[in-house]
């Protein structure tokens, strides 16, 4: 089954290449279209890293336990 991060990995090159190609066809220069496509790809990566963070169930279980006492 395709998960969120599989879709993100597919959208990164699609955003970079697709938006760049679309903006080039509309009439923007390549030096303008590439940074715009890269900015959108960075936004997708940022969303996957910071907004919808990858977390394992084991990470949540570890944080729920009280810390070990060294004494």
ROKEZA-93810 format. One record per residue (C-alpha): x, y, z; chain; residue number from 1. Coordinates in Angstrom, 3 decimals, always signed. Layout:
REM residues N
<pt><x>X</x><y>Y</y><z>Z</z><mol>A</mol><seq>NUM</seq></pt>
...
//
This chain:
REM residues 71
<pt><x>+0.000</x><y>+0.000</y><z>+0.000</z><mol>A</mol><seq>1</seq></pt>
<pt><x>+1.291</x><y>+3.425</y><z>-0.895</z><mol>A</mol><seq>2</seq></pt>
<pt><x>+2.003</x><y>+5.553</y><z>+2.153</z><mol>A</mol><seq>3</seq></pt>
<pt><x>+2.436</x><y>+9.262</y><z>+2.668</z><mol>A</mol><seq>4</seq></pt>
<pt><x>+6.209</x><y>+9.186</y><z>+2.334</z><mol>A</mol><seq>5</seq></pt>
<pt><x>+6.039</x><y>+7.147</y><z>-0.875</z><mol>A</mol><seq>6</seq></pt>
<pt><x>+3.855</x><y>+9.863</y><z>-2.346</z><mol>A</mol><seq>7</seq></pt>
<pt><x>+6.244</x><y>+12.554</y><z>-1.108</z><mol>A</mol><seq>8</seq></pt>
<pt><x>+9.195</x><y>+10.806</y><z>-2.739</z><mol>A</mol><seq>9</seq></pt>
<pt><x>+7.264</x><y>+10.682</y><z>-6.008</z><mol>A</mol><seq>10</seq></pt>
<pt><x>+6.134</x><y>+14.301</y><z>-5.819</z><mol>A</mol><seq>11</seq></pt>
<pt><x>+9.611</x><y>+15.777</y><z>-5.370</z><mol>A</mol><seq>12</seq></pt>
<pt><x>+10.853</x><y>+15.134</y><z>-8.939</z><mol>A</mol><seq>13</seq></pt>
<pt><x>+7.361</x><y>+15.690</y><z>-10.361</z><mol>A</mol><seq>14</seq></pt>
<pt><x>+7.219</x><y>+19.124</y><z>-8.743</z><mol>A</mol><seq>15</seq></pt>
<pt><x>+10.737</x><y>+20.053</y><z>-9.764</z><mol>A</mol><seq>16</seq></pt>
<pt><x>+10.525</x><y>+18.877</y><z>-13.361</z><mol>A</mol><seq>17</seq></pt>
<pt><x>+6.809</x><y>+19.380</y><z>-13.971</z><mol>A</mol><seq>18</seq></pt>
<pt><x>+6.552</x><y>+22.902</y><z>-12.633</z><mol>A</mol><seq>19</seq></pt>
<pt><x>+9.768</x><y>+23.885</y><z>-14.373</z><mol>A</mol><seq>20</seq></pt>
<pt><x>+8.486</x><y>+22.519</y><z>-17.684</z><mol>A</mol><seq>21</seq></pt>
<pt><x>+5.050</x><y>+24.114</y><z>-17.254</z><mol>A</mol><seq>22</seq></pt>
<pt><x>+6.500</x><y>+27.516</y><z>-16.431</z><mol>A</mol><seq>23</seq></pt>
<pt><x>+8.908</x><y>+27.259</y><z>-19.349</z><mol>A</mol><seq>24</seq></pt>
<pt><x>+6.027</x><y>+26.463</y><z>-21.702</z><mol>A</mol><seq>25</seq></pt>
<pt><x>+4.073</x><y>+29.431</y><z>-20.351</z><mol>A</mol><seq>26</seq></pt>
<pt><x>+6.938</x><y>+31.698</y><z>-21.307</z><mol>A</mol><seq>27</seq></pt>
<pt><x>+9.145</x><y>+32.162</y><z>-18.250</z><mol>A</mol><seq>28</seq></pt>
<pt><x>+12.855</x><y>+31.812</y><z>-18.744</z><mol>A</mol><seq>29</seq></pt>
<pt><x>+14.583</x><y>+28.664</y><z>-17.547</z><mol>A</mol><seq>30</seq></pt>
<pt><x>+16.554</x><y>+30.648</y><z>-14.960</z><mol>A</mol><seq>31</seq></pt>
<pt><x>+13.271</x><y>+31.747</y><z>-13.382</z><mol>A</mol><seq>32</seq></pt>
<pt><x>+11.349</x><y>+28.483</y><z>-13.741</z><mol>A</mol><seq>33</seq></pt>
<pt><x>+13.954</x><y>+26.232</y><z>-12.102</z><mol>A</mol><seq>34</seq></pt>
<pt><x>+14.108</x><y>+28.120</y><z>-8.767</z><mol>A</mol><seq>35</seq></pt>
<pt><x>+10.305</x><y>+28.231</y><z>-8.587</z><mol>A</mol><seq>36</seq></pt>
<pt><x>+10.091</x><y>+24.464</y><z>-9.156</z><mol>A</mol><seq>37</seq></pt>
<pt><x>+12.873</x><y>+23.895</y><z>-6.632</z><mol>A</mol><seq>38</seq></pt>
<pt><x>+11.078</x><y>+26.065</y><z>-4.061</z><mol>A</mol><seq>39</seq></pt>
<pt><x>+7.911</x><y>+23.969</y><z>-4.422</z><mol>A</mol><seq>40</seq></pt>
<pt><x>+9.957</x><y>+20.759</y><z>-4.077</z><mol>A</mol><seq>41</seq></pt>
<pt><x>+11.596</x><y>+22.202</y><z>-0.947</z><mol>A</mol><seq>42</seq></pt>
<pt><x>+8.152</x><y>+22.964</y><z>+0.443</z><mol>A</mol><seq>43</seq></pt>
<pt><x>+7.096</x><y>+19.351</y><z>-0.057</z><mol>A</mol><seq>44</seq></pt>
<pt><x>+10.261</x><y>+18.124</y><z>+1.655</z><mol>A</mol><seq>45</seq></pt>
<pt><x>+9.797</x><y>+20.604</y><z>+4.512</z><mol>A</mol><seq>46</seq></pt>
<pt><x>+6.226</x><y>+19.498</y><z>+5.029</z><mol>A</mol><seq>47</seq></pt>
<pt><x>+7.281</x><y>+15.850</y><z>+5.190</z><mol>A</mol><seq>48</seq></pt>
<pt><x>+10.108</x><y>+16.585</y><z>+7.634</z><mol>A</mol><seq>49</seq></pt>
<pt><x>+8.593</x><y>+19.152</y><z>+9.982</z><mol>A</mol><seq>50</seq></pt>
<pt><x>+4.799</x><y>+19.210</y><z>+9.686</z><mol>A</mol><seq>51</seq></pt>
<pt><x>+4.016</x><y>+15.523</y><z>+9.203</z><mol>A</mol><seq>52</seq></pt>
<pt><x>+7.050</x><y>+14.110</y><z>+10.984</z><mol>A</mol><seq>53</seq></pt>
<pt><x>+8.002</x><y>+10.471</y><z>+10.690</z><mol>A</mol><seq>54</seq></pt>
<pt><x>+7.578</x><y>+8.830</y><z>+14.089</z><mol>A</mol><seq>55</seq></pt>
<pt><x>+7.704</x><y>+5.191</y><z>+15.034</z><mol>A</mol><seq>56</seq></pt>
<pt><x>+5.451</x><y>+3.662</y><z>+17.657</z><mol>A</mol><seq>57</seq></pt>
<pt><x>+8.577</x><y>+2.628</y><z>+19.525</z><mol>A</mol><seq>58</seq></pt>
<pt><x>+9.620</x><y>+6.299</y><z>+19.808</z><mol>A</mol><seq>59</seq></pt>
<pt><x>+6.313</x><y>+7.169</y><z>+21.421</z><mol>A</mol><seq>60</seq></pt>
<pt><x>+6.525</x><y>+4.173</y><z>+23.756</z><mol>A</mol><seq>61</seq></pt>
<pt><x>+10.036</x><y>+5.158</y><z>+24.842</z><mol>A</mol><seq>62</seq></pt>
<pt><x>+8.979</x><y>+8.707</y><z>+25.644</z><mol>A</mol><seq>63</seq></pt>
<pt><x>+6.044</x><y>+7.458</y><z>+27.764</z><mol>A</mol><seq>64</seq></pt>
<pt><x>+8.308</x><y>+5.539</y><z>+30.164</z><mol>A</mol><seq>65</seq></pt>
<pt><x>+9.773</x><y>+7.419</y><z>+33.132</z><mol>A</mol><seq>66</seq></pt>
<pt><x>+13.520</x><y>+8.081</y><z>+32.922</z><mol>A</mol><seq>67</seq></pt>
<pt><x>+15.863</x><y>+5.578</y><z>+34.531</z><mol>A</mol><seq>68</seq></pt>
<pt><x>+17.364</x><y>+6.538</y><z>+37.880</z><mol>A</mol><seq>69</seq></pt>
<pt><x>+21.144</x><y>+6.134</y><z>+38.037</z><mol>A</mol><seq>70</seq></pt>
<pt><x>+21.102</x><y>+5.573</y><z>+41.801</z><mol>A</mol><seq>71</seq></pt>
//
